[in-house]
Amino acid sequence: AFPVAPRGGSYTIIMAAAAAAAAAEGAEESRMEAEQQHRDPRELPPAAAVSNGGGAAERGQELVELKVIWNKNKFDVRCCLDCTGAELKQRIHSLTGLPPAMQKVMFKGLLPEEKTLREIKVTNGAKIMVVGSTINDVLAVNSPKDQAQQEVKAEENKKEPLCRQKQHRKVLDKGKPDDVMPSVKGVQERLPTVPLSGMYNKSGGKVRLTFKLEQDQLWIGTKERTEKLPMGSIKNVVSEPIEGHEDYHMMAFQLGPTEASYYWVYWVPTQYVDAIKDTVLGKWQYF
């Protein structure tokens, strides 16, 4: 059965009302679409502080263009100068898949998480070096390192303080070098931009440490030669304050599986000890 149309003018009135309602609905949709397109950017939800887009620029924030380099991969990143190192790590996580705790981010030393890029004087076009491994790589490598560290600590507990042992006393008894770098007790500082110099090695000769962050290498230099070590090849770093001169440390870099492979450096300023360990081993080694 078919519906029967109303008689007379009623049909025309109903059809006109339906057409008017449809037109009103279409107009409302067009109005809402136009408002969405022309909405004031200040009313939009805030964009992330670090992005490849221009959200921060629309809000008048100062941006810098960065080149993030990781495993021979390069990423162009536009970043707000007022974002922190921790926020930059989150952005790097989205680019590389590296969790922030496993990232070693470097700009003139290890990037501090709590400071803004403006505070550490990041400039336009700056290169940000990222060193880190995936979780699977860490699980494969971290266990032997953890075991080595535990064995070293256990061995140290059995022995007298390192600075009293005969092999170290013959170097320490020479006294503090005249040209050793100044120490600041009770303070932790980032690595300086110049090599750490004026120290002794186990032979009593002068030695300097240069941290080549771009190549992820530690250069150990003496008068005779410079040894360039990939930081990933250094299995452990140990240190101990020098008795009677606690503002300086003796420090060793483990280059092989046994204690005989330790490369000893004496009179390391105490304010750089933690920065050296963080730079060589990476902060994630301590979690």
C-alpha positions in Angstrom: 0.0 0.0 0.0 1.2 3.6 -0.8 0.7 6.5 1.6 -2.1 8.8 0.7 -1.0 12.4 0.1 -2.9 15.0 2.2 -5.7 16.8 0.3 -5.5 20.4 -0.8 -2.9 22.8 0.4 -1.8 20.7 3.5 0.6 18.6 1.3 2.3 21.7 0.0 2.7 23.1 3.5 4.3 19.9 4.8 6.7 19.7 1.9 7.7 23.3 2.4 8.3 22.8 6.1 10.5 19.7 5.5 12.6 21.6 2.9 13.0 24.5 5.3 14.2 22.2 8.1 16.7 20.5 5.8 18.0 23.9 4.6 18.4 25.0 8.3 20.3 21.9 9.2 22.7 22.3 6.2 23.3 26.0 7.2 24.1 25.0 10.8 26.6 22.4 9.5 28.2 25.0 7.2 28.4 27.5 10.1 30.1 25.0 12.4 32.6 24.0 9.7 33.4 27.7 9.0 33.9 28.3 12.7 36.3 25.3 13.0 38.4 26.6 10.1 38.6 30.2 11.4 38.9 29.5 15.1 41.4 31.7 16.9 44.6 29.6 17.3 44.7 30.6 21.0 41.5 28.5 21.5 43.1 25.3 20.1 44.4 22.7 22.5 48.1 23.4 23.2 50.6 21.6 21.0 53.5 19.6 22.3 56.6 21.7 23.3 58.8 19.8 20.8 57.5 19.1 17.4 58.2 19.1 13.7 55.4 21.5 13.1 54.7 25.1 13.8 52.3 24.9 16.8 54.7 26.7 19.1 55.3 29.5 16.5 51.6 30.1 16.4 51.7 30.8 20.1 54.6 33.2 19.8 57.2 30.9 21.3 60.8 31.1 20.1 61.9 28.0 18.2 65.2 26.5 17.1 66.0 24.0 14.4 68.0 21.1 15.7 69.7 18.2 14.0 69.3 15.0 16.2 71.9 12.3 15.2 71.5 8.7 16.4 73.1 5.6 14.9 74.0 7.5 11.6 70.4 8.6 11.3 69.7 12.3 11.2 66.4 14.0 12.2 65.5 17.6 11.7 63.5 18.7 14.7 61.9 22.1 15.4 62.0 22.7 19.2 60.8 25.4 21.6 63.7 27.0 23.4 61.8 26.8 26.7 61.4 23.1 26.6 63.5 21.0 29.0 66.0 18.3 28.4 63.4 15.8 29.7 60.9 17.0 27.1 63.4 16.8 24.3 64.1 13.2 25.4 60.4 12.4 25.0 60.5 13.8 21.5 63.6 11.7 20.7 61.8 8.7 22.0 59.0 9.3 19.4 61.6 9.6 16.7 63.9 6.7 17.6 62.0 4.4 19.9 64.6 4.7 22.6 63.1 5.1 26.1 64.3 8.3 27.8 66.1 6.3 30.5 68.2 4.6 27.9 69.2 7.8 26.1 72.6 9.5 26.4 71.8 12.9 24.9 74.8 15.2 24.4 75.2 18.9 23.7 78.6 20.2 25.1 78.5 17.3 27.6 75.6 15.3 28.9 72.3 17.2 28.4 70.7 18.1 31.8 67.1 17.0 32.0 65.9 19.7 34.4 67.2 22.7 32.4 65.7 24.4 29.3 67.4 24.5 26.0 67.6 28.3 26.4 69.5 27.9 29.7 72.2 25.6 28.2 72.5 28.0 25.3 71.3 25.8 22.5 71.4 27.7 19.2 69.7 27.4 15.8 71.2 24.5 13.8 72.8 22.8 16.8 73.7 19.2 16.6 72.3 16.9 19.3 74.1 13.6 19.6 72.1 10.6 20.9 73.7 7.4 22.1 71.6 4.5 23.2 70.5 0.9 22.5 67.2 -0.8 22.2 65.8 -2.8 25.1 66.9 -6.1 23.6 70.4 -4.9 23.1 70.6 -3.6 26.6 69.4 -6.9 28.0 72.1 -8.7 26.0 74.9 -6.4 27.1 73.9 -5.1 30.5 73.9 -8.4 32.4 77.7 -9.0 31.9 78.4 -5.4 32.9 76.3 -5.7 36.0 78.1 -8.9 36.9 81.5 -7.3 36.4 80.5 -4.3 38.6 79.3 -6.6 41.3 82.5 -8.7 41.2 84.6 -5.5 41.3 82.7 -4.2 44.4 83.0 -7.5 46.1 86.7 -7.6 45.5 87.2 -4.1 46.7 85.4 -4.9 49.9 87.9 -7.6 50.7 90.9 -5.4 50.2 92.3 -2.4 52.0 91.6 1.1 50.4 93.0 1.4 47.0 95.1 4.5 47.8 97.0 2.4 50.5 98.0 -0.4 48.1 101.6 -0.5 47.1 101.0 -0.2 43.3 99.1 3.1 43.8 101.2 4.5 46.6 104.3 4.8 44.4 102.3 7.2 42.2 100.4 9.0 45.0 103.6 9.6 47.0 104.8 11.9 44.2 102.3 14.3 45.5 99.7 16.4 43.7 100.8 17.6 40.3 101.5 21.3 40.1 99.4 21.7 37.0 96.4 19.6 38.0 93.0 21.2 37.4 91.4 22.9 40.4 88.9 20.8 42.4 85.6 21.8 44.0 84.6 19.6 46.9 80.9 18.8 47.4 79.8 19.9 43.9 78.9 18.0 40.8 79.7 19.6 37.4 79.3 18.8 33.8 82.4 17.9 31.8 84.4 21.0 30.7 84.7 21.8 27.1 88.5 21.3 27.4 90.4 18.1 28.1 91.0 17.1 31.7 94.7 17.4 32.1 97.5 17.5 34.7 96.9 14.0 36.0 99.2 11.0 36.4 98.8 7.5 35.0 100.1 4.3 36.8 103.6 4.9 35.4 103.7 8.3 37.0 103.6 10.0 33.6 101.2 12.9 32.7 97.9 12.0 31.2 94.9 13.9 29.8 91.3 12.7 29.1 89.4 14.0 26.1 85.7 13.1 25.7 84.9 13.1 22.0 81.1 13.0 22.3 80.5 13.2 18.6 82.4 10.0 18.0 81.3 8.5 21.3 85.0 8.0 22.2 87.3 8.6 25.1 90.8 9.7 24.1 93.6 8.9 26.7 96.6 11.0 25.8 100.2 10.9 27.1 103.3 12.5 25.8 104.1 9.5 23.7 100.7 8.7 22.1 96.9 9.1 22.2 94.7 6.0 22.6 91.2 6.4 21.2 88.7 4.1 22.9 85.0 3.6 21.9 83.0 4.3 25.1 81.0 1.1 24.5 84.3 -0.9 24.9 84.8 0.4 28.5 83.2 -2.3 30.7 83.3 -0.3 34.0 84.6 2.8 35.7 85.7 2.7 39.4 86.9 5.6 41.6 87.9 6.3 45.1 88.8 9.5 46.9 92.5 10.0 47.6 93.1 9.7 51.4 94.0 13.1 52.8 93.0 14.8 49.5 89.3 13.8 49.3 88.7 16.6 46.7 90.6 14.4 44.2 89.9 10.8 43.1 91.9 8.0 41.6 89.9 6.4 38.8 90.2 3.3 36.6 88.7 2.4 33.2 88.2 -1.3 32.7 89.2 -2.2 29.2 89.2 -6.0 29.5 87.8 -8.8 31.5 90.4 -8.8 34.3 91.7 -6.4 36.9 95.0 -6.2 34.9 93.1 -4.4 32.1 92.4 -1.3 34.3 93.8 1.9 33.1 94.5 4.1 36.2 94.3 7.9 36.4 95.3 9.8 39.5 94.2 13.2 40.8 90.9 13.5 39.0 89.0 16.6 40.3 86.0 15.3 42.4 83.4 17.6 40.7 83.8 15.7 37.4 83.8 12.1 38.7 80.0 11.5 38.3 79.9 13.2 34.9 82.7 11.0 33.7 80.9 7.8 34.8 77.6 9.0 33.3 79.2 9.9 30.0 81.2 6.7 29.6 78.6 4.2 30.9 75.4 6.1 30.4 72.9 6.9 33.2 70.7 3.9 32.2 73.5 1.6 33.5 72.4 2.5 37.1 68.8 1.6 36.8 
